[in-house]
Amino acid sequence: MINQLTSIMFCSIVLILTIFDTRRLQSVITPFTVTAWPFVGISLLTNFYLISIGFKPVTLRVQLFILLNLILIWLVGYLSYFIFHQNRMINSVKNNNDSFDFIAKYHPIIIVISWVSILIVLHKVKSLLGIYGGFQYVGNPDFEKKMIVGPVAHITHLEKVCFILLAFSFKKSKYKLLTVITLIGLFIGIASIQVKYHLIWVLLMVFLFYTIQKPIRKQLKYVTISVMGVIFIMNLFWILLTFAWGTFSFKSDGVREYLIKNTFNYIASGPIVLERWLSHPDIKPDWTMLIVLKNVINTIIGNPFRFDHGEFVNLSFSEVAKGVSSNTATALGVYYIINGLGFTLCMTVILSIIAYILFYTNRQKNTVILTYFNIFLMMILLLTFFSQYFTLLSMYEMSVLFLLLVGLFHFFDYLNRPLSLNVSDTTKNVKYCDSK
């Protein structure tokens, strides 16, 4: 009963802070709201429903810990609003969808790159299935391990960038049918690597990109549809696995229980497992958040040793419900086991400052780079309820590939610009001479 009451209190506080945010910014999509509401939803869902099917609760201690961090995020947003407002940087909300319009003229290049990437990835999938026993091998952890190493793993990041570029500039595409077919192919290619967060990243970024500039009522509608869509896609993933294993049956209680528990385990396990992690502060190395940098340095100097981030950002598996366990306990939990409460609050403040600088600046300046990083960081904040991703090379590699492709397209524009200017100048001179 106490956990249910605290869930209601937790929801009420976040709702009040959200109302202030919404009135001030005329948007329900802010760094605070995208971080807070997944926690609220999980708290209510778990303590009012999931406990009835055997899940452990989201405890009072966990909710207070999360709420402390959320209040810090809100305070950073509140204070930074006045700083940016005085500089008149957020007086109007611009349609940042327009910033990607110029990408549309490079769709033929992106589509070619996409299909080359898709064919390479699917060729590896076909090879693995042919060697290890067909579709029954799908879902095997060994299959995932073989897919996330080598050139194919890096090509998957290129697929994600192509998906984002095509989706963000879709409205201006001259090849809409071909673009849709390519997006479906990229979806399959990204999903085939069998690491769910790769697909979740790009889908969430597309959702945020098209939702953030909508009126408030449409934002709420998009959020509702998207939540239902995410649950559907996750269930579809588990259904396909049971098909591959030959165990699917509409009449099987065991299959239905498997689908329900695994879907909700993926969504709700973080705050549930966090209860255990809060008893283990400051047990990981101080440099854990720099694992990617350490591995890059080792690569440069020729040292073959690589740190496995998984050893440093989680504890052993914890039971979430009977027969279901997880080793993730939210991004806040990761920061906590690295360096305790102080480090967690510090990370929350740092990320909030960066997020709100990008958020407010992007409301004034309509550029591809600002829009991308604003959306990207809000996507990372939205997934705080699950885990952190700063110790994954894939996060940085994806952004570097994005910058390289966009930089290349800007370079092409630059090469074409002098010619157009010369033609324009010549035309002006001709008109001037004619007038004489």
C-alpha positions in Angstrom: 0.0 0.0 0.0 2.8 2.4 0.8 4.4 1.9 -2.6 1.1 2.7 -4.3 0.6 5.9 -2.3 4.1 7.0 -3.1 3.5 6.3 -6.7 0.5 8.7 -6.6 2.6 11.3 -4.8 5.4 10.8 -7.3 3.0 11.3 -10.2 1.4 14.4 -8.6 4.7 16.2 -8.1 5.9 15.5 -11.7 2.6 16.6 -13.0 2.8 19.9 -11.2 6.3 20.5 -12.5 5.2 19.5 -16.0 2.3 22.0 -15.9 4.8 24.8 -15.1 7.1 23.6 -17.9 4.2 23.4 -20.4 2.9 26.9 -19.7 6.3 28.4 -19.8 7.6 26.7 -22.9 4.3 25.8 -24.8 5.5 22.3 -25.2 5.1 19.0 -23.3 8.4 17.7 -24.9 11.3 19.1 -22.8 14.4 17.5 -21.3 12.5 17.3 -18.0 9.3 15.7 -19.2 11.0 13.1 -21.5 13.1 12.0 -18.5 10.4 12.1 -15.8 7.3 10.6 -17.4 8.7 7.2 -18.2 9.6 6.8 -14.5 6.1 7.9 -13.6 4.5 5.5 -16.0 6.7 2.6 -14.7 6.0 3.4 -11.1 2.2 3.5 -11.6 2.2 0.4 -13.9 4.3 -1.6 -11.6 2.8 -0.8 -8.2 -0.8 -0.9 -9.5 -0.7 -3.8 -11.9 2.6 -5.7 -12.4 2.8 -6.7 -8.7 -0.5 -8.6 -9.2 1.3 -10.9 -11.8 4.3 -11.4 -9.6 6.6 -8.4 -10.2 8.4 -6.7 -7.4 7.4 -3.1 -6.6 9.1 0.2 -7.2 9.9 1.0 -3.7 9.7 4.3 -1.7 13.5 4.6 -1.5 13.8 4.3 -5.3 11.1 6.8 -6.0 12.6 9.4 -3.6 16.0 8.9 -5.2 14.6 9.3 -8.7 12.5 12.3 -7.7 15.6 14.1 -6.3 17.3 13.8 -9.6 14.2 14.9 -11.5 13.8 18.0 -9.4 17.4 18.9 -10.2 16.7 18.6 -13.9 13.6 20.8 -13.6 15.5 23.4 -11.6 18.3 23.5 -14.2 15.6 24.1 -16.9 13.8 26.7 -14.8 17.0 28.7 -14.1 18.4 28.4 -17.7 15.0 29.6 -19.0 15.6 33.0 -17.5 19.2 33.2 -18.8 18.1 32.4 -22.4 14.9 34.4 -22.1 16.9 37.6 -21.2 18.9 37.1 -24.3 15.7 36.7 -26.3 16.8 33.3 -27.5 13.5 31.5 -26.9 10.9 34.0 -27.8 9.6 31.9 -30.7 9.6 28.2 -31.5 10.8 27.6 -35.0 9.9 24.6 -37.2 13.2 22.8 -37.0 11.9 20.2 -39.4 12.9 22.6 -42.2 16.6 22.3 -41.4 16.8 18.9 -43.0 15.0 19.9 -46.2 18.3 20.2 -48.2 19.1 16.6 -47.4 16.2 15.5 -49.7 18.2 16.3 -52.9 20.8 13.8 -51.7 18.3 11.0 -51.2 19.6 9.0 -54.2 23.1 8.9 -52.6 21.6 8.0 -49.2 19.4 5.3 -50.7 22.4 3.7 -52.6 24.5 3.7 -49.4 21.5 2.3 -47.5 21.0 -0.7 -49.8 24.7 -1.5 -50.0 24.7 -1.5 -46.1 21.5 -3.6 -45.9 22.8 -6.2 -48.3 26.0 -6.6 -46.4 24.2 -7.0 -43.1 21.7 -9.5 -44.5 24.4 -11.4 -46.2 26.1 -12.0 -42.8 22.7 -13.0 -41.3 22.2 -15.5 -44.1 25.7 -16.9 -43.7 25.2 -17.4 -39.9 21.8 -19.0 -40.3 23.2 -21.3 -42.9 26.1 -22.4 -40.7 24.2 -22.7 -37.4 20.9 -24.3 -38.2 18.5 -21.8 -39.8 16.0 -19.5 -38.1 16.1 -21.4 -34.8 19.5 -19.7 -34.3 17.7 -16.3 -34.2 17.4 -15.2 -30.6 20.4 -17.2 -29.5 22.8 -15.0 -27.5 25.7 -16.4 -29.6 24.0 -15.0 -32.8 24.0 -11.6 -31.3 27.7 -11.9 -30.2 28.6 -12.7 -33.8 26.6 -9.9 -35.3 28.0 -7.1 -33.1 31.6 -7.6 -34.0 33.5 -6.9 -37.2 32.7 -4.6 -40.1 28.9 -5.4 -40.0 28.6 -3.9 -36.5 30.0 -0.6 -37.9 27.8 -0.7 -41.0 24.8 -1.0 -38.7 25.6 2.5 -37.3 25.7 3.8 -40.9 22.3 2.2 -41.4 21.0 4.1 -38.4 22.3 7.4 -39.8 20.8 6.7 -43.2 17.5 5.9 -41.5 17.5 9.2 -39.6 18.5 11.3 -42.7 15.8 9.8 -44.8 13.1 10.0 -42.1 13.9 13.5 -41.1 13.8 14.8 -44.7 11.0 12.5 -45.9 8.4 15.3 -46.5 10.7 16.9 -49.2 11.6 13.6 -50.9 11.0 13.2 -54.6 11.2 9.5 -54.3 8.7 8.8 -51.5 7.8 5.2 -52.4 11.5 4.2 -52.8 12.3 6.0 -49.6 9.6 4.1 -47.7 10.9 0.8 -49.1 14.4 1.8 -48.1 13.3 2.7 -44.6 11.7 -0.7 -44.3 14.9 -2.3 -45.5 17.0 -0.3 -43.0 14.5 -1.3 -40.2 15.1 -4.9 -41.0 18.8 -4.5 -41.3 19.1 -2.7 -38.0 16.8 -5.2 -36.3 18.7 -8.1 -37.6 21.7 -7.3 -35.4 19.4 -8.3 -32.6 20.4 -5.5 -30.2 17.1 -3.7 -29.5 18.5 -0.3 -28.4 19.9 0.3 -31.9 16.4 0.2 -33.4 14.8 2.0 -30.3 17.3 4.9 -30.7 16.3 5.7 -34.3 12.6 5.2 -33.8 12.6 7.5 -30.7 14.6 10.2 -32.5 12.1 10.2 -35.4 9.3 10.4 -32.9 10.9 13.3 -31.1 11.8 15.1 -34.3 8.2 15.1 -35.6 6.5 15.7 -32.2 8.6 18.4 -30.6 7.3 21.2 -32.9 3.6 20.1 -32.8 0.9 22.0 -30.8 0.5 20.6 -27.3 -2.7 18.6 -28.0 -1.0 16.9 -31.0 2.0 16.2 -28.9 -0.1 14.3 -26.4 -1.8 12.4 -29.2 1.6 11.5 -30.7 3.0 10.4 -27.3 0.0 8.1 -26.8 0.2 6.5 -30.2 4.0 6.1 -29.9 3.8 4.4 -26.5 1.3 1.9 -28.0 3.5 1.5 -31.0 6.6 0.7 -28.8 4.7 -1.9 -26.9 3.4 -3.4 -30.1 6.9 -3.6 -31.7 8.4 -5.2 -28.5 5.6 -7.8 -28.5 6.2 -8.4 -32.2 9.9 -9.0 -31.5 9.1 -11.6 -28.8 6.4 -13.2 -31.1 8.9 -13.6 -33.9 11.4 -15.2 -31.5 8.8 -17.8 -30.4 8.0 -18.5 -34.1 11.7 -19.0 -34.8 11.9 -21.4 -31.8 8.8 -23.2 -33.0 7.0 -22.6 -29.7 4.4 -20.0 -30.7 0.7 -20.8 -30.0 -2.3 -18.5 -29.5 -3.7 -21.0 -27.0 -0.6 -21.5 -25.0 -0.7 -19.8 -21.5 3.0 -20.3 -21.3 3.6 -18.3 -24.4 1.3 -15.5 -23.4 3.0 -15.3 -20.0 6.4 -15.2 -21.7 5.3 -12.4 -23.9 3.8 -10.3 -21.1 6.6 -10.8 -18.6 9.4 -10.2 -21.1 7.8 -7.1 -22.5 7.1 -5.5 -19.1 10.5 -6.8 -17.8 12.2 -4.7 -20.5 10.2 -1.7 -19.8 9.9 -1.7 -15.9 13.0 -3.7 -14.7 15.2 -0.6 -14.3 13.5 1.1 -11.3 12.7 -2.3 -9.8 16.3 -3.5 -9.8 17.5 -0.1 -8.7 16.3 -0.9 -5.1 19.1 -3.5 -4.9 21.7 -1.2 -6.5 21.1 1.6 -4.0 22.7 -0.7 -1.4 26.0 -0.8 -3.4 27.3 2.8 -3.9 30.8 3.6 -5.1 31.9 0.1 -6.1 33.0 0.6 -9.7 36.2 2.5 -10.8 36.1 6.3 -11.0 37.1 6.2 -14.6 34.2 4.0 -15.8 32.5 6.7 -17.8 35.8 7.1 -19.8 35.9 3.5 -21.0 35.4 4.5 -24.6 38.2 7.0 -24.4 40.5 4.4 -22.9 39.7 1.9 -25.6 40.3 4.5 -28.3 43.7 5.3 -26.8 44.6 1.6 -26.7 43.6 1.3 -30.4 45.8 4.3 -31.3 48.9 3.0 -29.4 48.4 -0.5 -30.7 47.4 -2.1 -27.4 45.1 -5.0 -28.1 43.4 -4.9 -24.7 39.8 -3.6 -24.6 37.7 -2.8 -21.6 34.3 -4.5 -21.7 31.9 -1.8 -20.5 29.4 -4.5 -19.3 31.8 -5.4 -16.5 31.7 -1.8 -15.1 28.2 -0.5 -15.6 26.1 -3.3 -14.0 25.9 -5.8 -11.2 24.8 -9.4 -11.5 21.2 -10.3 -12.6 18.5 -9.5 -10.1 15.0 -11.1 -10.0 12.3 -8.8 -11.3 9.5 -11.4 -11.2 9.3 -15.2 -10.9 11.4 -16.6 -13.8 12.4 -13.1 -15.0 15.6 -11.2 -14.1 17.5 -8.2 -15.3 20.9 -6.6 -14.9 19.9 -3.0 -15.7 18.9 -0.5 -13.1 18.4 2.9 -14.9 21.2 5.3 -15.9 20.9 6.8 -12.4 21.7 3.4 -10.9 24.9 3.2 -13.1 26.1 6.5 -11.9 25.3 5.5 -8.3 27.4 2.3 -8.3 30.3 4.2 -9.9 30.7 7.0 -7.3 27.6 7.2 -5.1 24.9 9.9 -4.6 27.2 12.9 -5.2 28.4 11.6 -8.6 24.8 10.8 -9.6 23.6 14.3 -8.8 26.6 15.8 -10.6 25.9 13.8 -13.7 22.3 14.8 -13.6 23.1 18.5 -13.4 25.8 18.3 -16.2 23.5 16.4 -18.6 20.6 18.8 -17.8 22.7 21.9 -18.5 23.9 20.5 -21.8 20.4 19.3 -22.7 18.7 22.7 -21.9 21.4 24.7 -23.8 20.8 22.6 -26.9 17.0 22.7 -26.3 16.8 26.5 -25.9 19.4 27.3 -28.6 17.6 25.0 -31.1 14.4 26.8 -30.5 16.0 29.9 -32.0 18.6 28.5 -34.5 17.3 26.2 -37.2 20.4 24.1 -38.1 20.9 20.4 -38.9 23.6 19.9 -36.3 21.8 21.7 -33.4 18.5 19.8 -34.3 20.3 16.5 -34.4 22.1 16.8 -31.1 19.1 18.3 -29.4 17.0 15.3 -30.5 19.8 12.9 -29.8 20.4 14.0 -26.2 16.6 14.1 -25.4 16.4 10.5 -26.7 19.2 9.5 -24.3 17.4 11.3 -21.5 14.2 9.5 -22.4 16.0 6.2 -22.0 17.3 7.1 -18.5 14.7 4.8 -17.1 16.5 1.9 -18.7 20.2 2.6 -18.8 23.0 5.0 -19.8 24.9 4.8 -23.1 27.9 7.0 -22.6 30.2 3.9 -22.2 29.2 2.5 -25.6 31.3 3.3 -28.6 28.2 3.0 -30.8 26.8 6.2 -29.4 29.8 8.3 -30.5 30.3 6.4 -33.8 26.8 7.0 -34.9 27.1 10.8 -34.3 30.5 10.9 -36.0 29.1 9.2 -39.1 26.1 11.6 -39.1 28.5 14.6 -39.0 30.6 13.1 -41.8 27.6 12.5 -44.1 26.0 15.9 -43.4 29.4 17.6 -43.8 29.8 15.9 -47.1 26.4 17.1 -48.3 27.3 20.7 -47.1 30.6 20.4 -49.1 28.6 19.4 -52.2 26.4 22.5 -51.6 29.5 24.6 -51.2 31.0 23.3 -54.5 27.8 24.3 -56.3 27.4 27.7 -54.7 30.2 29.6 -56.5 28.8 28.5 -59.8 25.3 29.7 -59.0 26.7 33.0 -57.7 28.7 33.5 -60.9 25.7 32.9 -63.0 23.7 35.3 -60.8 26.4 38.0 -61.1 26.6 37.5 -64.9 22.8 37.9 -65.2 22.9 41.1 -63.1 25.7 42.5 -65.4 23.7 41.7 -68.5 20.6 43.4 -67.1 22.7 46.4 -66.2 24.2 46.6 -69.7 20.8 46.3 -71.3 19.5 49.1 -69.1 22.3 51.4 -70.3 
